[in-house]
Amino acid sequence: MDEDARDAVLHAVSSAVLAVTRHLSAREVLQVIVRSAARLLDARYAALGVPDDQGAFAEFVAEGISDEQWEAIGPTPRQHGMLGAMLREGAPVRLPDLRRDPRFEWWPKAHPVLKDFLGVPIVDGEQVLGIIFLANKRTPGGFTAADEELLTLFAAHAAIALTNARLYERSRELTVIEERTRMARELHDAVTQKLFSLRLTAQAAAALLATHPERAARELDQVQRLAGEALAELRAVIVELRPAELDRHGLVETLRKHVALLDRLHPVELTFTLDGALPRELPEAAELAVLRVAQEALHNAVRHAESCTIQVRLTPTGRHLVLEIIDDGKGFDLVDAESRGLGLASMRERALSAGGSFEVAGNPPGGTVVRLVVPA
């Protein structure tokens, strides 16, 4: 391997390893690895799969395939054909035409045609962590022995990045568990005593109502005060809770999965769009505000808007992140919506807590636009 080629490998590997230090999710690290490998070896298609224990892939990311193509292709592949063989054999595979190899079985109708093929296992000791493969080299002549050497070296370093990403995610999950345990203790300590006092005071008011109405009225005032304090403390504890999904999958993937779930559960068509690349690291307050406002606004739109389509759009605009939930429903009166308890006040509070802004507007000729802007 010449010096220029080795420098190219090290540069590409550094991108993957640095992805871990930027606190990206494991899936985002895999995407960096695949993109770097495709660019390194001038391949039109690249993919990386991490197997699970059910004969499929826990993670599968690809480069060179659009979202529309993915949707047409269908579910994540199973561990069959060449992918399964590579996982079992744990050895590199370089072929002039994948379709002529006896280990090849089939691919879905919408799948792109792969010809020249280079695949390398990503291993940690004797354990196969995943497989990375490239197809359809843009340079004529297909993949060479030098390409195989490069990809093998890259896969060895990718194993380090993948292992570190997993360890980082596990440490974050442990931190979340510890934080939730602490919150549970605070919730118990802060609210339980208030509720106990509230119950006793209410019982005293009930007992005094017939014989001493003035004292009963004072006790009821105390009930109202205690209830307000309990509610304030409960909200303070809950606001601090951070969903585990954000730490495990990141904001974009969490939003995408939530929208996809609602799309399956309701007759309205829901879509999610990311317009641009997110900053490497978002403020936690911004992530939490975006997720919670999206969840609340989608809940309202699905239940009350009577729309045919609902769009969720996330747009990075330099120093800000803009979330829009757009429906084509019947719209609503803002004053009436406030009185019906649709969570508008809560969404505004979340925007303010993240240093952002929140607004609701009409969507001509019909429908509603919920817009949140937070610092990125």
C-alpha positions, 0 to 999 in steps of 0.5 A, spaced: 500 500 500 503 506 498 503 512 502 497 516 499 493 510 500 494 509 507 493 516 508 486 516 505 485 510 510 487 513 516 483 520 514 477 516 513 478 512 519 479 518 523 472 520 521 469 514 524 472 514 530 471 522 531 464 520 530 464 517 537 467 522 541 462 527 538 457 523 542 453 521 536 448 514 536 451 508 534 447 508 528 450 515 526 457 512 527 455 506 522 453 511 517 459 515 518 463 508 517 459 506 510 460 513 507 467 514 508 468 507 505 464 508 499 468 515 498 475 511 500 474 506 494 470 510 489 464 505 490 457 507 488 453 503 493 456 501 500 452 498 506 454 495 513 450 490 517 450 489 525 447 482 526 442 480 531 440 474 534 433 473 530 436 471 523 436 479 521 440 485 523 439 490 529 442 495 524 443 496 517 445 502 514 447 504 506 450 509 502 447 510 495 440 508 496 435 514 497 429 514 502 424 512 496 428 506 494 429 504 501 421 504 502 420 500 495 425 495 497 422 493 503 424 491 510 431 490 512 434 484 509 435 477 513 441 473 514 441 469 508 445 469 501 452 472 501 450 476 507 449 470 511 455 467 508 459 472 510 457 472 517 458 465 518 465 464 514 468 471 517 472 472 511 473 477 506 469 476 499 471 479 492 467 478 486 467 480 479 460 479 479 456 477 485 450 474 481 454 468 479 456 466 486 453 460 488 452 463 495 448 469 492 440 467 492 436 473 490 434 481 492 427 484 492 425 487 485 426 494 487 433 493 489 439 496 485 443 491 481 449 489 484 455 487 480 462 487 482 462 486 490 467 487 496 465 485 503 469 484 509 467 482 516 468 487 522 471 483 527 473 483 535 477 478 536 473 472 534 467 475 534 464 478 528 461 485 530 458 486 523 459 486 515 461 492 511 461 491 503 461 495 497 459 494 490 459 497 483 466 500 483 465 507 479 472 506 476 472 500 471 475 494 472 472 492 479 475 491 486 482 489 486 487 486 491 489 493 494 482 495 495 481 489 499 487 490 503 484 497 504 477 495 506 480 490 511 484 495 514 479 500 515 474 494 517 479 493 523 479 500 525 471 500 524 471 495 529 474 499 534 469 505 533 463 500 533 465 497 540 467 504 543 460 507 540 456 501 544 460 502 550 458 509 550 451 508 549 451 503 554 454 508 559 449 513 557 443 508 558 446 507 565 447 514 567 439 515 564 437 509 569 441 512 575 438 519 573 431 516 573 432 512 580 434 519 583 428 522 580 423 517 583 426 518 590 425 526 589 418 525 586 417 520 592 420 525 597 417 531 594 410 529 593 408 524 597 408 528 604 404 533 600 399 528 598 398 525 605 397 532 608 392 534 602 388 528 604 388 529 611 386 536 610 380 534 606 378 529 611 378 535 616 374 540 612 369 534 610 368 533 618 367 540 619 363 542 613 356 541 617 358 544 624 363 549 623 363 552 616 367 557 617 373 553 619 371 548 613 372 554 608 379 555 611 381 548 611 379 548 603 383 554 602 389 550 605 387 544 600 387 548 594 394 551 597 397 544 598 394 541 591 398 547 588 404 546 591 404 538 589 402 540 582 408 545 582 413 540 585 411 534 580 411 538 574 418 540 576 421 533 577 417 531 571 420 536 566 427 534 568 426 527 566 429 526 559 426 520 554 431 514 554 430 514 546 433 520 545 440 518 548 439 511 545 437 513 538 438 521 537 433 526 536 432 525 528 431 517 529 426 518 535 422 523 531 422 518 525 420 512 529 414 516 533 411 519 526 412 512 523 408 509 529 403 514 529 402 513 521 401 505 522 396 506 528 392 512 525 388 513 518 391 520 517 398 520 512 404 522 517 410 524 514 417 526 517 422 530 513 429 533 515 431 539 511 439 539 512 444 536 517 443 537 524 449 540 528 454 535 531 451 536 538 445 539 540 443 542 547 439 537 551 434 542 552 433 544 545 432 536 543 427 535 549 423 541 547 423 539 540 421 532 542 415 534 547 412 539 542 412 534 536 409 529 541 404 534 544 402 537 537 401 530 533 397 528 539 392 534 538 392 533 530 391 526 530 385 527 535 382 533 533 384 536 526 380 531 522 386 532 516 388 527 511 395 529 512 400 531 517 407 533 516 413 533 521 419 538 518 425 539 522 430 544 519 436 546 521 437 554 520 444 556 522 444 558 529 437 555 530 433 549 529 425 549 527 420 544 528 414 545 524 407 540 524 403 542 518 396 539 517 391 540 512 385 539 517 379 544 519 383 548 523 381 551 530 380 557 534 386 559 538 382 562 544 377 555 544 383 551 543 386 554 550 380 553 554 379 546 551 386 544 554 390 542 548 397 543 551 398 550 548 401 553 554 405 547 556 408 547 549 410 555 550 413 553 556 417 548 553 419 553 548 421 558 553 425 553 557 429 552 551 430 559 550 426 559 544 419 561 541 412 557 539 407 559 535 400 556 532 398 559 525 393 557 520 395 553 514 391 556 508 386 554 505 385 550 511 389 546 517 394 548 522 401 550 522 405 549 529 412 552 529 417 551 534 424 555 534 430 553 539 437 555 539 441 549 536 
